[in-house]
Amino acid sequence: MGDWVIGVDVGGTFTDFSARQLSTGRLVLHKRPSTPHDPSDAILNGLQELKKKAEIDGEDIARFAHGTTVATNALLQRKGARTGLVTTKGFRDLLEIGRQVRPAIYDLQTDAPPPLVDREHRLEVAERIGADGTVITEFTDAEIALVVRRIGELEGLESLAICLIFSFLNPAHEERLAATLRAAYPDIYVSISSEVHPEFREYERFSTTVINAFLQPEVSRYMDRLSAAIGQAAPNAALGIFQSAGGLMSIEQAARFPVRTALSGPAAGAVGAAAAAELSGIENIITLDIGGTSTDVALIQNGSVGTSNLRDIAGFRIRLPTVDIHTVGAGGGSIAHLGADGLLKVGPMSAGAVPGPACYARGGDKPTVSDANVVLGRLPSRLADGFRIDADLARTAIEQISAPLDVSREKAAHGIVSVAASNMARAIRAVSIEKGQDPRDYTLMCFGGAGGLHAADVADILAMRRILVPRAPGILCAEGLIVADLQENYVTTCRCPLEEANLPQIAAAINKLATQAEEWLSVSDDYIVNRCQTIILDLRYIGQNYELQVDLGTARHAPDLPTVEALKQAFFRQHETAYGHYNPDAGVEVVNVRIRATMEFAKQTLTAARPDGKAEPVATEQIWFEQTGFVPSPVYQREQLAEGTSLFGPALITQFDTTTLVPPGWTIRVDGAMNMIMERNND
């Protein structure tokens, strides 16, 4: 049996590695610049460097978990496959009709992005399944043959989405057509909606399936390359891909359903954050994951990461279980510029890994957030693995902002980081205040390469008083991959009033999914220590448009269905939490039944380094603050800070993967989990 588990998270600027030894809890971290042209290059080169650094034998790697941005980037850049669509007659234009909601309601010039499938590549077929799942119009062999011929007339088609009306109730027509097309065109990828997203709401089902088809060729090729390379570098390793729902899936599932990986990396960060906060005994946190290109935030209550079943990415609708994350284009590489109105803007364009911020001395010359931090004295002259910072190039870049505004470089730099912090705070408001939660009741957990530099600024805006800085903030997404378990989600639509007479129908739907879940859970794995199922019902008041999820509990086998009254009371509690009220007399209905199946891996408690002795500064930096200008501030190395150490701001704490700024008015201390807790001093 292998003794090492490795997590790899690919970001816009850096690719992060975290390796944990199961027998001892030893942890080894590594970073290297990302390779946007082919993310697997950075992964494979970094893996070789990590093996050498930690003296790991490739055959001793038990698991390799990967958080990928391939699907996300392909969708954002529309660099997917030439895709076709087959649908029921009369629904050809559904992708354009959508929900008839403008992307910017007050901007008449902004349109929704064009569909991923050109209209001439959308084919209609004469067939029809009714709303009760019965066949209204037969799908004849002649009609199928006609479709096969017409598909052959579409030049350059790489992938195909099959989305027939009410196929989530009766998939027979989709399955027949898919089998015929796969036999006729083995080189064309085929996605069918009854497999990708078997739920009602036709637009969301169509959109999700089309996105899956659009991504499948590119992601499948990437997964094939990665699998072959990892097979050589770590022949015994089980390769898992992190999915947006918060767990690992097999590389085969990722290639088949790439739409499930649309939020792979950020979701891993949320899982890692929950695990790190648990070590410090903190259950309610708001995450602040600041990378090179974007900032991701999430709300974690009682140690549980929130989930959502509906997301828009780059203007495209995805309806699948995902970790509830809000993203804004504000990161270390975000480019600052003056808008047409003469006001300072930051992002969403980013310098990324290539050419990167000007201070990286790799050809970038645009002013970025990282350059602003250099000008303010917040970034040391060296980053991960001796990565050098060129302060002169940063100052030259910031002059592109300071000169037109006729202000000093420091004030321009401060303006840039302030605008970036405001963008980040707006994202936090979206996951907290807009959902009835007060961010002042939560601890802000900062991570990512730039999280520690901006956490205090963001906390000031939101009047948050406590910040948690995990032991390895810049690698936390990779660490989230290590602590993640295998997960599979199943869903079926079961629309019926929540009444005693319908309990057998609901129970039958649960049993149907439980059978599928049990088959998946029966897979043998020496590292699995627990297998369980969580039953979830989507409930709503009759007449409502959207539903709330009610968790019925977790057990090894599907838990028993509670009474109608118990289900209603659970729904009322959810409704009151979400909306502030509930109506005990209104009718309630079931919409969907879900099962989340989980196989938990054996985990080794992390052995954290525990230095002792008094903290001594290793240098002094001149750091610029708005109220005082430049202030001499001590610089500490985090690996030298013992448990119980308390430091008063201003101070700078550097470590392998990030830098943490402690401004005046804040105190930071090292707790028993070797996390750092930063708190605002009493006024």
VENRALIN-V878655 format. One record per backbone hydrogen bond with DSSP energy under -0.5 kcal/mol. CO is the residue of the C=O (numbers start at 1). NH is the residue of the N-H. If there is no record, write none. Layout:
# VENRALIN-V878655
co->CO nh->NH
co->CO nh->NH
This chain:
# VENRALIN-V878655
co->3 nh->22
co->4 nh->62
co->4 nh->63
co->5 nh->20
co->6 nh->65
co->7 nh->18
co->8 nh->67
co->9 nh->11
co->9 nh->16
co->12 nh->353
co->13 nh->34
co->14 nh->11
co->14 nh->16
co->15 nh->32
co->16 nh->9
co->17 nh->30
co->18 nh->7
co->19 nh->28
co->20 nh->5
co->20 nh->22
co->21 nh->25
co->25 nh->607
co->26 nh->21
co->28 nh->19
co->30 nh->17
co->32 nh->15
co->35 nh->38
co->38 nh->41
co->38 nh->42
co->39 nh->43
co->40 nh->44
co->41 nh->45
co->42 nh->46
co->43 nh->47
co->44 nh->48
co->45 nh->49
co->46 nh->50
co->47 nh->51
co->48 nh->52
co->49 nh->53
co->50 nh->54
co->51 nh->55
co->51 nh->56
co->57 nh->60
co->58 nh->61
co->60 nh->3
co->60 nh->4
co->60 nh->62
co->62 nh->238
co->63 nh->6
co->64 nh->240
co->65 nh->8
co->66 nh->68
co->66 nh->242
co->67 nh->10
co->68 nh->265
co->69 nh->73
co->70 nh->74
co->71 nh->75
co->72 nh->76
co->73 nh->77
co->74 nh->79
co->75 nh->78
co->81 nh->83
co->82 nh->158
co->82 nh->159
co->84 nh->161
co->85 nh->123
co->86 nh->163
co->87 nh->125
co->88 nh->91
co->91 nh->94
co->93 nh->96
co->93 nh->97
co->94 nh->98
co->97 nh->100
co->104 nh->107
co->106 nh->108
co->107 nh->110
co->109 nh->111
co->116 nh->118
co->118 nh->121
co->119 nh->122
co->121 nh->85
co->121 nh->123
co->123 nh->87
co->125 nh->89
co->125 nh->127
co->128 nh->136
co->128 nh->137
co->130 nh->133
co->134 nh->130
co->134 nh->136
co->137 nh->128
co->138 nh->140
co->140 nh->144
co->141 nh->145
co->142 nh->146
co->143 nh->147
co->144 nh->148
co->145 nh->149
co->146 nh->150
co->147 nh->151
co->148 nh->152
co->149 nh->153
co->150 nh->153
co->151 nh->154
co->153 nh->155
co->154 nh->157
co->158 nh->189
co->159 nh->84
co->160 nh->191
co->161 nh->86
co->161 nh->163
co->162 nh->193
co->163 nh->88
co->164 nh->167
co->165 nh->129
co->166 nh->169
co->166 nh->170
co->171 nh->175
co->172 nh->176
co->173 nh->177
co->174 nh->178
co->175 nh->179
co->176 nh->180
co->177 nh->181
co->178 nh->182
co->179 nh->183
co->180 nh->184
co->181 nh->185
co->185 nh->188
co->189 nh->160
co->191 nh->162
co->192 nh->195
co->192 nh->196
co->193 nh->197
co->197 nh->199
co->201 nh->205
co->202 nh->206
co->203 nh->207
co->204 nh->208
co->205 nh->209
co->206 nh->210
co->207 nh->211
co->208 nh->212
co->209 nh->213
co->210 nh->214
co->211 nh->215
co->212 nh->216
co->213 nh->217
co->214 nh->81
co->215 nh->219
co->216 nh->220
co->217 nh->221
co->218 nh->222
co->219 nh->223
co->220 nh->224
co->221 nh->225
co->222 nh->226
co->223 nh->227
co->224 nh->228
co->225 nh->229
co->226 nh->230
co->227 nh->231
co->228 nh->232
co->229 nh->232
co->229 nh->233
co->230 nh->234
co->234 nh->237
co->237 nh->239
co->238 nh->64
co->238 nh->240
co->239 nh->251
co->240 nh->66
co->241 nh->249
co->243 nh->246
co->244 nh->323
co->247 nh->243
co->248 nh->487
co->249 nh->241
co->250 nh->254
co->251 nh->255
co->252 nh->256
co->253 nh->257
co->257 nh->260
co->258 nh->261
co->259 nh->262
co->260 nh->244
co->261 nh->264
co->263 nh->267
co->264 nh->268
co->265 nh->269
co->266 nh->270
co->267 nh->271
co->268 nh->272
co->269 nh->273
co->270 nh->274
co->271 nh->275
co->272 nh->276
co->273 nh->277
co->274 nh->278
co->275 nh->279
co->276 nh->280
co->277 nh->280
co->277 nh->282
co->278 nh->281
co->281 nh->283
co->283 nh->285
co->283 nh->303
co->284 nh->443
co->285 nh->300
co->286 nh->445
co->287 nh->298
co->288 nh->290
co->288 nh->447
co->289 nh->291
co->289 nh->296
co->290 nh->450
co->290 nh->451
co->291 nh->332
co->292 nh->333
co->294 nh->291
co->295 nh->328
co->296 nh->289
co->297 nh->326
co->298 nh->287
co->299 nh->301
co->299 nh->306
co->300 nh->285
co->301 nh->304
co->304 nh->301
co->306 nh->324
co->308 nh->322
co->311 nh->318
co->313 nh->316
co->316 nh->313
co->318 nh->311
co->318 nh->320
co->322 nh->308
co->323 nh->325
co->324 nh->299
co->326 nh->297
co->328 nh->295
co->328 nh->330
co->331 nh->334
co->332 nh->370
co->333 nh->351
co->334 nh->369
co->335 nh->347
co->337 nh->339
co->337 nh->345
co->339 nh->342
co->343 nh->339
co->345 nh->337
co->349 nh->335
co->351 nh->356
co->355 nh->364
co->357 nh->360
co->358 nh->361
co->359 nh->390
co->366 nh->358
co->367 nh->336
co->368 nh->372
co->369 nh->373
co->370 nh->374
co->371 nh->375
co->372 nh->376
co->373 nh->378
co->373 nh->379
co->374 nh->377
co->376 nh->624
co->381 nh->389
co->383 nh->386
co->384 nh->387
co->387 nh->383
co->389 nh->391
co->390 nh->394
co->391 nh->395
co->392 nh->396
co->393 nh->397
co->394 nh->398
co->395 nh->399
co->397 nh->400
co->398 nh->401
co->398 nh->402
co->399 nh->403
co->401 nh->405
co->402 nh->406
co->402 nh->407
co->403 nh->406
co->408 nh->412
co->409 nh->413
co->410 nh->414
co->411 nh->415
co->412 nh->416
co->413 nh->417
co->414 nh->418
co->415 nh->419
co->416 nh->420
co->417 nh->421
co->418 nh->422
co->419 nh->423
co->420 nh->424
co->421 nh->425
co->422 nh->426
co->423 nh->427
co->424 nh->428
co->425 nh->429
co->426 nh->430
co->427 nh->431
co->428 nh->431
co->428 nh->432
co->429 nh->434
co->432 nh->435
co->432 nh->437
co->433 nh->436
co->437 nh->439
co->438 nh->441
co->439 nh->442
co->443 nh->286
co->443 nh->445
co->444 nh->446
co->444 nh->468
co->445 nh->288
co->446 nh->470
co->447 nh->290
co->448 nh->451
co->449 nh->659
co->450 nh->453
co->450 nh->454
co->451 nh->454
co->451 nh->455
co->452 nh->661
co->454 nh->458
co->455 nh->459
co->456 nh->460
co->457 nh->461
co->458 nh->462
co->459 nh->463
co->459 nh->464
co->460 nh->463
co->465 nh->680
co->466 nh->444
co->467 nh->469
co->467 nh->678
co->468 nh->446
co->468 nh->470
co->469 nh->676
co->470 nh->473
co->472 nh->475
co->473 nh->448
co->473 nh->476
co->475 nh->479
co->476 nh->480
co->477 nh->481
co->478 nh->482
co->479 nh->483
co->480 nh->484
co->485 nh->248
co->486 nh->599
co->488 nh->597
co->490 nh->595
co->492 nh->593
co->494 nh->496
co->496 nh->590
co->497 nh->499
co->499 nh->502
co->500 nh->503
co->502 nh->506
co->503 nh->507
co->504 nh->508
co->505 nh->509
co->506 nh->510
co->507 nh->511
co->508 nh->512
co->509 nh->513
co->510 nh->514
co->511 nh->515
co->512 nh->516
co->513 nh->517
co->514 nh->518
co->515 nh->519
co->516 nh->520
co->517 nh->521
co->518 nh->522
co->520 nh->523
co->525 nh->528
co->527 nh->602
co->530 nh->600
co->532 nh->598
co->533 nh->555
co->534 nh->596
co->535 nh->552
co->535 nh->553
co->536 nh->594
co->537 nh->539
co->537 nh->550
co->538 nh->591
co->538 nh->592
co->539 nh->548
co->540 nh->589
co->541 nh->544
co->548 nh->539
co->549 nh->551
co->550 nh->537
co->553 nh->535
co->555 nh->533
co->563 nh->567
co->564 nh->568
co->565 nh->569
co->566 nh->570
co->567 nh->571
co->568 nh->572
co->569 nh->573
co->570 nh->574
co->571 nh->575
co->572 nh->576
co->573 nh->577
co->574 nh->578
co->575 nh->579
co->575 nh->581
co->576 nh->580
co->582 nh->584
co->583 nh->586
co->587 nh->542
co->588 nh->498
co->589 nh->540
co->590 nh->496
co->591 nh->494
co->592 nh->538
co->593 nh->492
co->594 nh->536
co->595 nh->490
co->595 nh->597
co->596 nh->534
co->597 nh->488
co->598 nh->532
co->598 nh->600
co->599 nh->486
co->600 nh->529
co->600 nh->530
co->606 nh->608
co->611 nh->643
co->619 nh->635
co->621 nh->623
co->621 nh->633
co->623 nh->631
co->625 nh->629
co->629 nh->625
co->631 nh->623
co->633 nh->621
co->634 nh->652
co->635 nh->618
co->635 nh->619
co->636 nh->638
co->636 nh->654
co->637 nh->640
co->638 nh->641
co->640 nh->642
co->642 nh->645
co->645 nh->670
co->647 nh->668
co->649 nh->665
co->650 nh->634
co->651 nh->662
co->652 nh->636
co->652 nh->654
co->653 nh->660
co->654 nh->638
co->658 nh->655
co->660 nh->653
co->660 nh->662
co->661 nh->663
co->662 nh->650
co->662 nh->651
co->663 nh->666
co->665 nh->681
co->666 nh->649
co->667 nh->679
co->668 nh->647
co->669 nh->671
co->669 nh->677
co->670 nh->644
co->671 nh->674
co->675 nh->671
co->676 nh->469
co->676 nh->678
co->677 nh->669
co->677 nh->679
co->678 nh->467
co->679 nh->667
